[in-house]
Amino acid sequence: MMSDNKSSLPENKMDMLYTNNFQYVGPTPSSCTLNRVLKRQVFGLRNYSASQTMVCQLNTGTDFVDCTNSSIVFSIQTVGTPAYSVDFGEGSAMNIVRNIRIFHRSGTSYTNTQRMNLYRKTEDNMSESAEWFTTIGDLMGYGNTSVFSSASVTEYTFVVPLSKLHPFFDATDGVFLPPQMASGLRIEIDLSNPNEAFVETSAEAGTNFTSYNITDVYINAMSVTLTDDAVSSVNQVSQSQSLEYVYRDVFTSVQPVNSTTLSVDVNRSVGYADSAYMILQKLFGVSLISDDAFENEFLNGQWWFRLGSNQYPNQQITDEKNAYSTALITWDKFKSTVSPRTTFQLFSTTNGVYSVTLERDSALALSQSPVNASRALRFELTLDANPGINTYLSIIFLTYMSNSRSTMLSSKVDI
Protein backbone atom coordinates (compact mmCIF):
# COMPACT_ATOMS: atom_id res chain seq x y z
CA MET A 1 0.00 0.00 0.00
CA MET A 2 1.35 3.40 -0.94
CA SER A 3 0.39 6.95 -0.16
CA ASP A 4 2.13 10.16 -1.09
CA ASN A 5 -0.68 12.46 0.02
CA LYS A 6 -1.58 12.42 3.70
CA SER A 7 -4.68 14.49 3.17
CA SER A 8 -6.27 11.76 1.04
CA LEU A 9 -6.90 9.53 4.07
CA PRO A 10 -8.58 10.17 7.44
CA GLU A 11 -6.18 10.92 10.29
CA ASN A 12 -6.87 7.63 12.12
CA LYS A 13 -6.11 5.67 8.94
CA MET A 14 -2.85 7.55 8.52
CA ASP A 15 -1.83 6.81 12.09
CA MET A 16 -2.51 3.11 11.57
CA LEU A 17 -0.39 3.02 8.39
CA TYR A 18 2.41 4.94 10.07
CA THR A 19 2.39 2.67 13.16
CA ASN A 20 2.60 -0.50 11.05
CA ASN A 21 5.31 0.84 8.70
CA PHE A 22 2.99 0.71 5.68
CA GLN A 23 3.74 4.22 4.56
CA TYR A 24 6.20 4.69 1.68
CA VAL A 25 7.63 7.65 -0.18
CA GLY A 26 8.03 7.11 -3.92
CA PRO A 27 11.33 8.27 -5.46
CA THR A 28 11.33 11.29 -7.76
CA PRO A 29 11.68 10.14 -11.42
CA SER A 30 15.16 10.77 -12.78
CA SER A 31 13.85 11.29 -16.32
CA CYS A 32 10.67 12.61 -17.88
CA THR A 33 11.12 10.22 -20.84
CA LEU A 34 9.03 7.05 -20.89
CA ASN A 35 10.19 5.56 -24.17
CA ARG A 36 12.41 6.22 -27.18
CA VAL A 37 11.91 4.15 -30.31
CA LEU A 38 12.24 4.44 -34.10
CA LYS A 39 8.87 4.79 -35.80
CA ARG A 40 8.43 4.60 -39.55
CA GLN A 41 6.79 7.60 -41.21
CA VAL A 42 5.55 6.74 -44.69
CA PHE A 43 5.23 8.94 -47.77
CA GLY A 44 2.06 9.46 -49.77
CA LEU A 45 3.31 6.93 -52.32
CA ARG A 46 5.86 4.18 -51.95
CA ASN A 47 7.28 4.56 -55.47
CA TYR A 48 8.31 7.70 -57.32
CA SER A 49 9.96 8.50 -60.65
CA ALA A 50 12.59 11.09 -61.58
CA SER A 51 11.46 14.75 -61.50
CA GLN A 52 8.36 13.94 -59.42
CA THR A 53 7.60 15.37 -55.96
CA MET A 54 7.71 13.10 -52.91
CA VAL A 55 5.35 14.09 -50.08
CA CYS A 56 5.39 12.93 -46.46
CA GLN A 57 3.14 14.11 -43.64
CA LEU A 58 4.46 13.09 -40.23
CA ASN A 59 2.12 11.25 -37.86
CA THR A 60 3.98 11.55 -34.55
CA GLY A 61 1.09 12.31 -32.21
CA THR A 62 2.26 13.75 -28.88
CA ASP A 63 5.81 12.40 -29.25
CA PHE A 64 8.89 14.57 -29.62
CA VAL A 65 11.29 13.72 -32.49
CA ASP A 66 15.01 13.31 -31.91
CA CYS A 67 16.11 14.49 -35.37
CA THR A 68 19.82 13.79 -34.77
CA ASN A 69 19.04 10.05 -34.57
CA SER A 70 16.40 10.03 -37.31
CA SER A 71 16.93 9.36 -41.02
CA ILE A 72 15.26 9.14 -44.39
CA VAL A 73 15.67 5.77 -46.12
CA PHE A 74 15.08 5.15 -49.82
CA SER A 75 15.94 2.63 -52.50
CA ILE A 76 17.00 3.75 -55.98
CA GLN A 77 16.64 1.67 -59.13
CA THR A 78 18.03 2.82 -62.46
CA VAL A 79 16.13 2.38 -65.72
CA GLY A 80 17.60 1.66 -69.15
CA THR A 81 18.66 -0.98 -71.64
CA PRO A 82 21.95 -2.94 -71.52
CA ALA A 83 24.63 -1.97 -71.30
CA TYR A 84 25.26 1.08 -69.10
CA SER A 85 27.02 2.08 -65.89
CA VAL A 86 26.39 5.24 -63.83
CA ASP A 87 27.07 6.55 -60.31
CA PHE A 88 26.70 9.70 -58.18
CA GLY A 89 30.04 11.22 -59.17
CA GLU A 90 31.31 13.66 -56.54
CA GLY A 91 27.93 13.69 -54.80
CA SER A 92 25.81 11.16 -52.93
CA ALA A 93 22.25 9.83 -52.89
CA MET A 94 21.27 13.38 -51.91
CA ASN A 95 21.84 14.18 -55.61
CA ILE A 96 18.19 13.29 -56.18
CA VAL A 97 16.94 15.96 -53.73
CA ARG A 98 16.82 19.09 -55.90
CA ASN A 99 14.37 21.23 -53.86
CA ILE A 100 12.77 20.78 -50.46
CA ARG A 101 9.85 22.50 -48.76
CA ILE A 102 8.70 22.03 -45.15
CA PHE A 103 5.35 23.24 -43.80
CA HIS A 104 3.59 23.34 -40.45
CA ARG A 105 0.20 21.60 -40.49
CA SER A 106 -1.46 25.04 -40.42
CA GLY A 107 0.32 25.93 -43.67
CA THR A 108 3.20 28.06 -42.31
CA SER A 109 6.32 27.60 -44.45
CA TYR A 110 9.47 26.75 -42.49
CA THR A 111 11.72 26.59 -45.53
CA ASN A 112 11.74 26.52 -49.32
CA THR A 113 15.30 25.62 -50.32
CA GLN A 114 16.41 25.27 -53.93
CA ARG A 115 19.40 23.18 -55.12
CA MET A 116 19.56 21.25 -51.86
CA ASN A 117 21.70 18.56 -53.51
CA LEU A 118 24.52 20.98 -54.35
CA TYR A 119 24.29 22.63 -50.92
CA ARG A 120 24.58 19.27 -49.17
CA LYS A 121 27.58 18.13 -51.24
CA THR A 122 29.42 21.39 -50.52
CA GLU A 123 28.63 21.45 -46.80
CA ASP A 124 29.69 17.84 -46.28
CA ASN A 125 32.96 18.20 -48.14
CA MET A 126 33.91 21.38 -46.26
CA SER A 127 32.74 20.37 -42.78
CA GLU A 128 33.08 16.59 -42.43
CA SER A 129 36.28 14.59 -42.06
CA ALA A 130 37.61 11.89 -44.38
CA GLU A 131 36.74 9.30 -41.70
CA TRP A 132 33.11 10.46 -41.68
CA PHE A 133 32.89 9.77 -45.41
CA THR A 134 33.85 6.13 -44.83
CA THR A 135 31.06 5.60 -42.29
CA ILE A 136 27.96 7.79 -42.41
CA GLY A 137 29.00 9.18 -45.79
CA ASP A 138 29.12 5.65 -47.17
CA LEU A 139 25.51 5.09 -46.04
CA MET A 140 24.58 8.25 -47.94
CA GLY A 141 26.26 7.03 -51.14
CA TYR A 142 29.51 9.01 -51.13
CA GLY A 143 32.63 7.42 -52.57
CA ASN A 144 31.09 5.73 -55.63
CA THR A 145 30.89 2.45 -53.74
CA SER A 146 27.52 1.62 -55.34
CA VAL A 147 27.74 1.69 -59.14
CA PHE A 148 24.43 1.26 -60.95
CA SER A 149 24.94 -1.09 -63.84
CA SER A 150 22.67 -3.04 -66.15
CA ALA A 151 25.05 -5.98 -65.78
CA SER A 152 24.57 -6.34 -62.00
CA VAL A 153 22.24 -5.35 -59.19
CA THR A 154 20.64 -2.05 -60.20
CA GLU A 155 18.91 -1.21 -56.92
CA TYR A 156 20.57 0.11 -53.77
CA THR A 157 19.28 1.37 -50.44
CA PHE A 158 20.65 4.57 -48.90
CA VAL A 159 20.29 6.04 -45.42
CA VAL A 160 20.51 9.83 -45.07
CA PRO A 161 20.47 11.35 -41.55
CA LEU A 162 17.52 13.70 -41.21
CA SER A 163 19.91 16.49 -40.21
CA LYS A 164 21.53 16.09 -43.65
CA LEU A 165 18.21 16.28 -45.48
CA HIS A 166 17.89 19.91 -44.39
CA PRO A 167 19.36 22.10 -41.58
CA PHE A 168 15.78 22.52 -40.29
CA PHE A 169 16.25 19.10 -38.67
CA ASP A 170 19.52 20.19 -37.04
CA ALA A 171 18.24 22.63 -34.42
CA THR A 172 20.46 24.81 -32.25
CA ASP A 173 21.75 22.90 -29.18
CA GLY A 174 20.23 19.68 -30.54
CA VAL A 175 16.77 20.24 -29.08
CA PHE A 176 14.01 17.81 -30.03
CA LEU A 177 11.38 18.73 -32.59
CA PRO A 178 8.28 19.32 -30.39
CA PRO A 179 4.93 17.71 -31.20
CA GLN A 180 3.46 21.16 -31.80
CA MET A 181 5.66 21.25 -34.92
CA ALA A 182 6.26 17.58 -35.71
CA SER A 183 2.68 16.32 -35.71
CA GLY A 184 1.29 16.87 -39.20
CA LEU A 185 4.58 18.34 -40.49
CA ARG A 186 4.51 18.25 -44.30
CA ILE A 187 7.72 17.56 -46.24
CA GLU A 188 7.84 17.99 -50.03
CA ILE A 189 10.90 16.87 -52.00
CA ASP A 190 11.34 17.66 -55.70
CA LEU A 191 13.42 14.93 -57.37
CA SER A 192 16.23 15.81 -59.78
CA ASN A 193 16.29 14.82 -63.42
CA PRO A 194 18.39 11.69 -64.10
CA ASN A 195 21.18 13.55 -65.93
CA GLU A 196 21.73 15.83 -62.93
CA ALA A 197 21.59 13.09 -60.31
CA PHE A 198 23.93 10.65 -62.11
CA VAL A 199 27.08 10.72 -64.21
CA GLU A 200 28.14 8.05 -66.67
CA THR A 201 30.99 5.67 -65.92
CA SER A 202 30.68 4.02 -69.34
CA ALA A 203 30.17 5.59 -72.74
CA GLU A 204 27.02 3.51 -73.37
CA ALA A 205 25.15 5.34 -70.61
CA GLY A 206 24.61 8.33 -72.88
CA THR A 207 22.10 6.38 -74.95
CA ASN A 208 21.09 3.38 -72.80
CA PHE A 209 20.51 4.97 -69.38
CA THR A 210 17.13 6.71 -69.35
CA SER A 211 15.91 7.36 -65.78
CA TYR A 212 15.65 6.17 -62.19
CA ASN A 213 12.87 5.18 -59.78
CA ILE A 214 12.47 5.42 -56.02
CA THR A 215 11.15 1.97 -55.18
CA ASP A 216 10.72 2.45 -51.42
CA VAL A 217 10.98 5.55 -49.23
CA TYR A 218 10.19 6.30 -45.59
CA ILE A 219 11.47 8.29 -42.61
CA ASN A 220 12.81 6.51 -39.54
CA ALA A 221 11.82 9.03 -36.87
CA MET A 222 13.25 8.61 -33.38
CA SER A 223 10.10 9.24 -31.34
CA VAL A 224 10.48 10.24 -27.69
CA THR A 225 7.48 9.71 -25.40
CA LEU A 226 7.34 11.89 -22.28
CA THR A 227 5.40 11.43 -19.05
CA ASP A 228 1.89 12.85 -18.82
CA ASP A 229 3.06 15.57 -16.44
CA ALA A 230 5.84 16.63 -18.83
CA VAL A 231 3.49 16.70 -21.82
CA SER A 232 0.96 18.74 -19.86
CA SER A 233 3.66 21.21 -18.82
CA VAL A 234 4.90 21.62 -22.42
CA ASN A 235 1.34 22.13 -23.66
CA GLN A 236 0.72 24.84 -21.08
CA VAL A 237 3.91 26.67 -22.07
CA SER A 238 3.08 26.39 -25.79
CA GLN A 239 -0.32 27.95 -25.19
CA SER A 240 0.78 30.77 -22.90
CA GLN A 241 4.24 31.62 -24.30
CA SER A 242 4.71 29.46 -27.46
CA LEU A 243 7.60 27.05 -28.02
CA GLU A 244 10.78 28.39 -29.62
CA TYR A 245 12.74 26.36 -32.16
CA VAL A 246 15.89 27.89 -33.70
CA TYR A 247 17.40 26.44 -36.89
CA ARG A 248 19.42 27.43 -39.95
CA ASP A 249 17.68 28.11 -43.23
CA VAL A 250 19.11 28.47 -46.74
CA PHE A 251 18.33 31.01 -49.47
CA THR A 252 19.48 30.23 -53.02
CA SER A 253 20.25 32.66 -55.84
CA VAL A 254 20.93 31.32 -59.36
CA GLN A 255 22.33 33.31 -62.27
CA PRO A 256 24.06 32.25 -65.53
CA VAL A 257 27.69 33.26 -66.11
CA ASN A 258 27.92 34.80 -69.59
CA SER A 259 31.08 36.93 -69.29
CA THR A 260 34.22 37.41 -67.21
CA THR A 261 32.40 39.83 -64.87
CA LEU A 262 29.76 38.71 -62.42
CA SER A 263 27.84 40.87 -59.96
CA VAL A 264 25.00 39.29 -58.00
CA ASP A 265 22.73 40.89 -55.40
CA VAL A 266 21.44 38.44 -52.80
CA ASN A 267 17.88 39.70 -52.42
CA ARG A 268 17.05 38.39 -48.99
CA SER A 269 16.56 40.35 -45.75
CA VAL A 270 17.51 38.41 -42.61
CA GLY A 271 18.36 39.33 -39.05
CA TYR A 272 21.17 36.83 -38.50
CA ALA A 273 23.15 35.92 -41.63
CA ASP A 274 25.60 33.11 -40.92
CA SER A 275 27.60 32.69 -44.13
CA ALA A 276 27.42 33.09 -47.90
CA TYR A 277 29.22 31.26 -50.68
CA MET A 278 29.11 31.03 -54.44
CA ILE A 279 29.64 27.87 -56.48
CA LEU A 280 30.21 27.57 -60.21
CA GLN A 281 28.15 24.65 -61.45
CA LYS A 282 28.62 23.24 -64.93
CA LEU A 283 25.48 23.95 -66.91
CA PHE A 284 25.94 20.83 -69.01
CA GLY A 285 26.33 18.79 -65.81
CA VAL A 286 22.67 19.44 -65.08
CA SER A 287 21.49 18.41 -68.55
CA LEU A 288 24.03 15.84 -69.79
CA ILE A 289 24.82 12.44 -68.28
CA SER A 290 28.42 12.78 -69.48
CA ASP A 291 29.15 15.73 -67.13
CA ASP A 292 29.17 15.63 -63.33
CA ALA A 293 26.92 18.41 -61.97
CA PHE A 294 28.68 18.14 -58.60
CA GLU A 295 32.27 18.50 -59.80
CA ASN A 296 32.72 22.19 -59.09
CA GLU A 297 36.10 23.59 -60.03
CA PHE A 298 37.58 26.87 -58.84
CA LEU A 299 38.23 29.46 -61.56
CA ASN A 300 40.85 32.11 -60.83
CA GLY A 301 39.82 35.73 -60.64
CA GLN A 302 39.36 38.71 -58.35
CA TRP A 303 36.39 38.51 -56.01
CA TRP A 304 34.85 39.59 -52.72
CA PHE A 305 31.53 40.03 -50.95
CA ARG A 306 30.04 43.41 -50.08
CA LEU A 307 27.71 43.88 -47.14
CA GLY A 308 26.56 47.47 -47.06
CA SER A 309 29.74 49.56 -46.99
CA ASN A 310 31.91 46.67 -45.78
CA GLN A 311 34.01 44.42 -48.01
CA TYR A 312 34.75 40.81 -47.08
CA PRO A 313 37.67 40.41 -47.10
CA ASN A 314 39.06 43.95 -47.05
CA GLN A 315 41.10 43.30 -50.21
CA GLN A 316 39.89 41.27 -53.17
CA ILE A 317 41.07 37.67 -53.25
CA THR A 318 43.13 36.87 -56.34
CA ASP A 319 44.53 33.36 -55.83
CA GLU A 320 43.37 29.88 -54.90
CA LYS A 321 45.29 29.50 -51.65
CA ASN A 322 43.74 32.60 -50.12
CA ALA A 323 40.34 31.42 -51.34
CA TYR A 324 40.94 28.02 -49.72
CA SER A 325 42.01 29.58 -46.42
CA THR A 326 38.93 31.82 -46.49
CA ALA A 327 36.77 28.73 -46.96
CA LEU A 328 38.42 27.08 -43.95
CA ILE A 329 37.59 30.18 -41.90
CA THR A 330 34.01 30.13 -43.17
CA TRP A 331 33.54 26.59 -41.88
CA ASP A 332 35.57 27.41 -38.72
CA LYS A 333 38.27 24.84 -39.50
CA PHE A 334 41.22 26.89 -38.24
CA LYS A 335 39.84 26.43 -34.72
CA SER A 336 38.72 22.82 -35.17
CA THR A 337 40.75 19.68 -34.52
CA VAL A 338 38.87 17.88 -37.34
CA SER A 339 40.18 18.62 -40.82
CA PRO A 340 37.73 18.69 -43.72
CA ARG A 341 37.78 16.13 -46.49
CA THR A 342 38.46 18.89 -49.02
CA THR A 343 42.20 19.32 -49.47
CA PHE A 344 43.69 22.19 -51.43
CA GLN A 345 43.96 19.97 -54.50
CA LEU A 346 40.29 18.91 -54.27
CA PHE A 347 39.32 22.53 -53.68
CA SER A 348 40.85 23.48 -57.03
CA THR A 349 39.32 20.67 -59.05
CA THR A 350 36.07 19.44 -57.54
CA ASN A 351 35.06 21.46 -54.46
CA GLY A 352 35.77 25.06 -55.42
CA VAL A 353 33.83 27.68 -53.46
CA TYR A 354 33.93 31.47 -53.08
CA SER A 355 32.90 31.97 -49.46
CA VAL A 356 32.63 34.41 -46.57
CA THR A 357 31.60 34.08 -42.94
CA LEU A 358 29.24 36.75 -41.67
CA GLU A 359 29.67 35.82 -38.02
CA ARG A 360 31.31 38.59 -36.03
CA ASP A 361 32.55 36.11 -33.41
CA SER A 362 32.33 32.34 -33.78
CA ALA A 363 32.72 31.90 -30.01
CA LEU A 364 29.50 33.80 -29.25
CA ALA A 365 25.98 32.69 -30.04
CA LEU A 366 23.84 34.86 -32.34
CA SER A 367 26.75 37.03 -33.46
CA GLN A 368 25.70 36.86 -37.11
CA SER A 369 25.27 39.97 -39.25
CA PRO A 370 21.97 41.46 -40.45
CA VAL A 371 21.20 41.75 -44.16
CA ASN A 372 18.49 44.17 -45.27
CA ALA A 373 17.67 46.90 -47.79
CA SER A 374 20.20 49.32 -46.27
CA ARG A 375 22.84 46.58 -45.84
CA ALA A 376 22.47 44.65 -49.08
CA LEU A 377 24.69 41.64 -49.74
CA ARG A 378 26.46 41.53 -53.11
CA PHE A 379 28.98 39.16 -54.67
CA GLU A 380 31.45 40.53 -57.24
CA LEU A 381 33.77 38.41 -59.39
CA THR A 382 36.06 39.20 -62.30
CA LEU A 383 37.46 36.03 -63.88
CA ASP A 384 40.94 35.88 -65.38
CA ALA A 385 39.61 34.05 -68.47
CA ASN A 386 36.28 34.01 -70.28
CA PRO A 387 34.44 30.79 -69.30
CA GLY A 388 32.30 30.87 -72.43
CA ILE A 389 28.60 31.51 -72.86
CA ASN A 390 26.20 29.03 -71.25
CA THR A 391 29.00 27.08 -69.55
CA TYR A 392 28.49 27.78 -65.85
CA LEU A 393 25.75 28.70 -63.43
CA SER A 394 26.53 30.96 -60.49
CA ILE A 395 24.73 29.56 -57.43
CA ILE A 396 24.91 31.52 -54.18
CA PHE A 397 23.80 30.03 -50.87
CA LEU A 398 23.00 32.37 -47.99
CA THR A 399 22.62 30.57 -44.66
CA TYR A 400 20.91 32.37 -41.80
CA MET A 401 19.26 31.76 -38.44
CA SER A 402 15.51 31.29 -38.41
CA ASN A 403 13.25 31.17 -35.37
CA SER A 404 9.84 29.53 -35.18
CA ARG A 405 7.33 30.01 -32.37
CA SER A 406 4.62 27.37 -32.17
CA THR A 407 1.42 26.88 -30.19
CA MET A 408 -0.95 23.94 -30.19
CA LEU A 409 -2.64 25.12 -33.40
CA SER A 410 -0.35 27.53 -35.23
CA SER A 411 3.26 28.45 -35.91
CA LYS A 412 5.08 31.69 -36.78
CA VAL A 413 8.52 32.10 -38.34
CA ASP A 414 10.88 35.06 -37.76
CA ILE A 415 14.07 35.50 -39.81
Residue, then its C-alpha position, 0 to 999 in steps of 0.5 A: m500500500m502506498s500513499d504520497n498524500k496524507s490528506s487523502l486519508p482520514e487521520n486515524k487511517m494515517d496513524m494506523l499506516y504509520t504505526n505498522n510501517f505501511q507508509y512509503v515515499g516514492p522516489t522522484p523520477s530521474s527522467c521525464t522520458l518514458n520511451r524512445v523508439l524508431k517509428r516509420q513515417v511513410f510517404g504518400l506513395r511508396n514509389y516515385s519517378a525522376s522529376q516527381t515530388m515526394v510528399c510525407q506528412l508526419n504522424t507523430g502524435t504527442d511524441f517529440v522527435d530526436c532528429t539527430n538520430s532520425s533518417i530518411v531511407f530510400s531505394i533507388q533503381t536505375v532504368g535503361t537498356p543494356a549496357y550502361s554504368v552510372d554513379f553519383g560522381e562527386g555527390s551522394a544519394m542526396n543528388i536526387v533531392r533538388n528542392i525541399r519545402i517544409f510546412h507546419r500543419s497550419g500551412t506556415s512555411y518553415t523553408n523553401t530551399q532550392r538546389m539542396n543537392l549541391y548545398r549538401k555536397t558542398e557542406d559535407n565536403m567542407s565540414e566533415s572529415a575523411e573518416w566520416f565519409t567512410t562511415i555515415g558518408d558511405l551510407m549516404g552514397y559518397g565514394n562511388t561504392s555503389v555503381f548502378s549497372s545493367a550488368s549487376v544489381t541495379e537497386y541500392t538502399f541509402v540512409v541519409p540522416l535527417s539532419k543532412l536532409h535539411p538544416f531545419f532538422d539540425a536545431t540549435d543545441g540539438v533540441f528535439l522537434p516538439p509535437q506542436m511542430a512535428s505532428g502533421l509536419r509536411i515535407e515535399i521533396d522535388l526529385s532531380n532529373p536523371n542527368e543531374a543526379f547521375v554521371e556516366t561511368s561508361a560511354e554507353a550510358g549516354t544512350n542506354f541509361t534513361s531514368y531512375n525510380i524510387t522503389d521504397v521511401y520512408i522516414n525513420a523518426m526517433s520518437v520520444t514519449l514523455t510522461d503525462d506531467a511533462v506533456s501537460s507542462v509543455n502544452q501549457v507553455s506552448q499555449s501561454q508563451s509558445l515554443e521556440y525552435v531555432y534552426r538554420d535556413v538556406f536562401t538560393s540565388v541562381q544566375p548564368v555566367n555569360s562573361t568574365t564579370l559577375s555581380v549578383d545581389v542576394n535579395r534576402s533580408v535576414g536578421y542573423a546571416d551566418s555565411a554566404y558562398m558562391i559555387l560555379q556549377k557546370l550547366f551541361g552537368v545538369s542536362l548531360i549524363s556525361d558531365d558531373a553536376f557536382e564536380n565544381e572547379f575553382l576558376n581564378g579571378q578577383w572577387w569579394f563580398r560586399l555587405g553594405s559599406n563593408q568588403y569581405p575580405n578587405q582586399q579582393i582575393t586573387d589566388e586559390k590559396n587565399a580562397y581556400s584559407t577563407a573557406l576554412i575560416t568560413w567553416d571554422k576549421f582553423k579552430s577545429t581539430v577535425s580537418p575537412r575532407t576537401t584538401f587544397q587539390l580537391f578545392s581546385t578541381t572538384n570542391g571550389v567555393y567562393s565563401v565568406t563568414l558573416e559571423r562577427d565572433s564564432a565563439l559567441a551565439l547569435s553574433q551573425s550579421p543582419v542583411n536588409a535593404s540598407r545593408a544589401l549583400r552583393f557578390e562581385l567576381t572578375l574572372d581571369a579568363n572568359p568561361g564561355i557563354n552558357t557554360y556555368l551557373s553561379i549559385i549563391f547560398l546564404t545561410y541564416m538563423s531562423n526562429s519559429r514560435s509554435t502553439m498547439l494550433s499555429s506556428k510563426v517564423d521570424i528571420 
